[in-house]
Amino acid sequence: MLREHYIPIRVADLIGYLCAESGSLRDRPLSADEQAQFRKFARTVVSHVHAVYQAEIRQLKDAYASFDPDADPKPLAPPTGEARAAVLDKLFATFVHLLGRANYRRLARDEMEQITRGASDWGVDLDVTWDAFDKVEVFYRGKGTGRRTKNEKVRFWRTYEADVPTFSRVAVMFKLRAHKRLGPDADTHSVFLKLFKDMPQVDVEMLLPGGRIRMPKFDRLKIGGSLTSSGAYVAWKLSTIPFLSMLGGLANSSLFALYTPLALLGGYGYKTWYTFRSSRQTYSSQLTQSLYFQNLDNNSGVMFRLLDEAEEQEIRETLLAYFYLWRYGGDTGWGTEELDFYIEQDLKKRLPAEVNFEIIDALAKLMRVGLVAKADHRYKAVPIAEAQAKLAAIWEGYATALHDSFSLVG
């Protein structure tokens, strides 16, 4: 299984288990005073990172306001022309950067086309028209396997559980352009944000509008077979009518013999069309029902949720890197490989996932605020009382509108 940077544990739970941590030899538990110190330090880190993200939320809200289909109230003077195009480009670039910080992976178009060939037993196969988008971005996090219930093919009344490759989270951002598949009422002015959970990998194209339903081969075979057999029957009936009678049109029996196959052709044609229409409606209903229970959020709600995920991830990385250097780094400190290995092994032991910890990024944040010092390619944490004092000074800096160059976020 692919190891991801995402750390699947709540910050409150992380602080709790770090306070109960006793090291690899289980002989160095934190004292009551040390636990109190670390909890206070963790609360300060949480407040510090949250303050930085609050400023980012405001900036993103202002950037998205002119493109938000649900905005209420609307901006009084939205940008137009080249200014609007520049804001749109910046909005998409910010979204890409934000998802990277929240440990999502970008899904390129060719990669998406490769993994979405066909459809799962719980989805619908769609033909995506990329010409319908001015801009589109698709991201995922958490590649794994889910369990779904399906019916047996022979004994269709019986069910069983099957494995299906899934994405734990899928985020989509797009702006549409006028296109015949979207119809005349499509919103080509707004930017749409969508977030879904537990999506079968092969069904990701279901999340994009403008897709044309591809019916399964068996259904196409049924419709095609019905049309072919109907045409063959009509042709046979016409072949039994005497040619001269058809030309003369004198005998009523011959005329009746001509009208009968024509009526059959019309009836079978209508039946074929109705079957096709019913099948499309069935698959459309299946598409709506499938996505109904997998949709997590839309538009500005997605933005706030992703910012919260990115904020939590920053806090986890900061607390883990500082804690293990503080507790086990000693006077000589640790190199990046030692620290990275210890953290990853401890997380593997405690969590139902293998994490590829971003050690370089975490150490860079800590060094930027002076909580960790580097000497001879080794890193050493400052004492926790000193670390608390440094964070308190930065917090005072927020109150007096100091420059945010000391930010833990980056």
N, C-alpha and C positions, 0 to 999 in steps of 0.2 A: 504494500500500500504506500502511496506517495505521502511523504511527510510534509506537513504544511506549517507555516509560521504561526497560524492561529492557535491561541492557548485557550482551550475550552473549559474555563473555570471562572466563576464569578469572583470579583475582586474581594468581596467580604469573605468568601470561602478560602481564597488564597491567603489572606492575612491570617485567618484562623489556623490553617495548617502550617504556615511558616512559624507562627508562635509556638506550635507544638512540635516543631522540627528539632531533632536531637543529633543530626549528623549521621554520616555513614557508619560510625562505630556505636551509635546510640548511647553515647556517654557524655553528651554536652547539651542537655536541655536548657532552654532559656529560663532564667530565674523570673520571679514575679515582677521584679523591677525592670528587667530587660524586656519582658513582654509588654509592659506598660510603655516603655520607651519606644519600642518598635511600632506599637499601635498608634501612638501619637505621631510618630514620623510618617506612618502610612496615611493617616488622616490628612497631614499637611501635603503630602504628595498628591493625594486625590484632589484636594482643594486647588492646588497649584495648576494641575493639568486641566481641571474643569474650568478654571478662569480663562485659560488660553483658548479652550474650545468654545466658550461662550462668545468670545470675540469673533471666532470663525463662523459661528452660527449666524451672527448678525450680518456678516459680509455675504454669506451664501444666501440668506433670505433676501437681501437687497438685490443680488445678482439674478436670482430666480424669479423675483416678483413679476417681471415683465413677460415671463414665459410660462408662469404657473396657470394651468387651466382652471384651478380651483381658487385662485387668489380672491380674497374679499377683505378689505376693499382693493380695487385695482390701483396701480400707480397713476398719479396725476399726470406725469410727463414721461411716458415710456420712451426709450431710445428708438430712433428710426434710422433707416438707411445704413450707412457704413458703421455708425456707432452701434446699432443693434447687432450687426454681423460680428463686430468685435466682442461685444458682451456675450454673444452666443458661443463664440470660440473659447472665450475664457471660462464660461460656465462648464463646457464639456471638459476642458483641461483640468479644472478644479475637481470635477466629478471623478475623473480618472485618477488623479492624485489621491483623493480622499479614499477611494476604494482600495488603492494600493496600501494605504496606511491601515485600513481595516482588514488587511490580509486577504483580499479578493484577488483572483487571477483573471486576467483579460482573456476573452475567448475571441480569437481572430476569426474572420469570415471563413477562410478555407478550413480551419479546424472545426468550426461549427457545422459547415456543410458535410464534413466527413463523418462526424459522430451522429448526425441527425438523419442519416439515410434510413428510410423506413419509419416504423412507429412501434412503440411497445404495445402490449395488450391493454394498457390503461390510457393510451393517448390516441392522437389522430395524426396521420401523416399529411404534412402540408408542403406545398410548393411556395417558398418564400420569394417574393419579388423585391430585390434590393433596390430597384429603381424607385420604389415608393418612399424612400427615406432620404432626407437631406443629410442627416447625421444619425448614427446608431452605434451604441456601445453595449456589449454584453459581457458580464463578469460572473464568475462563480466562486464559491468557497466550500470546501469540504467535499472531496471526491470519495465516494464509498459505495456501499451496497445496501439497499433497502429490501424489505419483505412486503410483498403484495399478495392478495388473494385473487385467484383466478379459477375459472371453471375448466374441468377436464373436457377434451375435445369429443371423446366418445360418450362417456357418461356425463353429459353436460350438467346434470343436476347435482353433481358432486364438485366440491371445491378443494383446493390445496394451496399452500403458500409457495411462492416462487421468489427467487432472488432477482433483483433488477438494479443495474448500476445507476446511481443517483448523484445529484449535486445537492448538498445540504442547503445551500442558499444560491439563488440566481438573481442578479440585479440587472435591469435593463433600462437604458436611457435612449430616447429617440425623438427626432423631430421629423414629421412627415412632409411630403410635398404632394402636389396634386397628381393623382394617378387613377386610372379607370377602375382598378380593383378596390379602391377605397370609397368610391362613390362621390357624389357632389357635395355631401355634407361633412366630409372629413375635416378635422381641425388641423390645418397646416401652419397655424400661428404659434401654437404652444409647444413646450417641451414636456414629454411624459416620462415619469419615473415609475418603475414597477419593481417590486421585490417579492420573490416567491421562495417557498421552502420545499425540500424533498422532491425535487423535479427529476423524473427519469431522464438520463442524459440524452437519450435518443429523441425525446419529446421537447427539447428546448425551443425548437422553431415555433411551437404553439404559443409562445409568449410574444411573438411579433405580429402586428396587425397586417392585414392585406394578404394573408396566406390563402392559397387555393387548396381545397381539400382533395387529396388523392385517395380515391377509394381503394381498398385492398383488392388484390388480384382476383380473389375468389368472387367478390361482389361484381367486379367488372366482367368476369367470365359468365356469371349468371345472366347479367343484362345483355351481354353480347350474344350469348347462346340463345336467349329468348328472341332477340331480334333476327338472328340468322335463321332459326327454325321457322319463325313466322314468315320471313321472306321466301324461304324454300317452299313452304306450304302454298302460299299465294301463287308462286310461279308454277307449281304443279297443277293447281286448279285452272289457271289460265291456259295451260298446255292442253287441257282436256276439252276446251271449247273449239268446235270446228272453225277453221280460219275463215271460210266463206260466210258463215253465219255472223261472225263478228263484223265482217266488212258490210254485209247487207243490213244487219240490225233488224231483220224482219221477224224472226221467231222470238216470241216472248220468253220461251224457255232459255234461249241463248242469251237474251239480255239479262235474265235473272242469274244465269250462270256467270255472267260478267260482273254484275253488281255484287254478288256474294263474296268473291275473293277480294274485291276492292274494299268492301266493308270490313272484312277480316284484317286486311292490311292496316286500315285506319284504327281498328280496335286494338290490334297488337302494338301499333305505333304509340297509341295513347298509353297503353299499359306499360310499355317500355319507358316512356317519358315519366310516367307517374312513379314507377319503381325507382328510377334514377333520382327524382326529386325527393322521394321519401328517404332514400339512403343518405342524401346530402343533409337533410334535416336531422336524421338520426345522428350522424357524425358531428353536426354542429352542436346538437344538444349534449353529446358526449364530451366535446371540447369545452363547453361552458361548465358542465358539471365537474370535469376533471380539475379545471383551474380554480373553481370556486373555493375549494378547501385548501388550496396551496398558495393562495394570494395572501401575503403578509401586510403589505402597505402600498400606498400609491402617492406619487407626486411629492409634495413637501413633507409628507409623513415619512417617505423613504429617506429623504435628506437628513431629517432629525435622527432617524434610527441608525443610519450609517455613521453619522457623527458620533453618536453614543457608542457604537461598536469600536470606532477608531480610538475614542477616548479611553475606553476600558482596556484596550490592547496596550496603549501607551503606559497606562498605570501598571498593568501586569508585568511588562518587560522591565520597567524601572525598579519595581519592588523586588523582583526575582534577582536581577543582577546585583543590586546593592546588598540584599540580604546575604547571599552566599559569599560575597567578598568580605562583608563585615564579620560574619560568623566563622568562616573557614579559611579566608585568605591569609590570615596571620600577618606577621611583620614583613614577610617577603612578597606577599601578594600572589596572584595567579596570572598565568598567561591566558590568552583568549581560548585556546583549545581545552585547557584544563577546566576553566569555568564553564564553557559551553557544554562539555561532556557531563559535568556533574549536574548541571541544571536539567539537561535533557534526560538523563537517567532517572533523576528524582521525579520529573513529571511523568515519565513512562510508567514508573512504579505506582503513581497515584491516580493517573487519569486514563480513561478508555481511549487514548489516542497517542500516537507518537508525534512529538512536536519537534520541528526544526527551528530551534531558538535563534532569534536574530541577535547574536551576541554583540556584533560590531555596532549595530544601531543602538542597542541598549547602553553600551559603554560610552558611546558618543554623547548621549543625552546626559548621563551622569557626570561626565567630565566637563560638559558645558556649564554646569552650575557648581562645579567644584566639589562634588560629593565623592569623586574618585580621582586619584592621582596616578599618573603613569610614569614608570622609571624602568629602563632596560627591558622594554617590551612586556613588563608585568604591571598589573593593576592592583591598587590597594585602596580600600575604602577608608574614608576618614571616620573617626569615632562618631557614634550615632548622636551624641550630644552636639558635636560640632556640625554635623549634617543638619540637625534640627535648626540650629542657629542660622545656618546659611539659607535654608528654605524660608525661615521666618523673615530674614532680611529681604529676600526676593518678594515675599508676600507684601511687605511694607512698600516695596517698589511699585507694586500694582496700585496701591492706594494713592500713591503720589504721582501716578502716570509716568513712571520711568520707562525707558525703552525695553522692549521685550526680548532683547538679545540673550537673556539668561533662560529662555524658555527650555523646558524639558522636551517640548514637542518639536519634531523636525522631520 
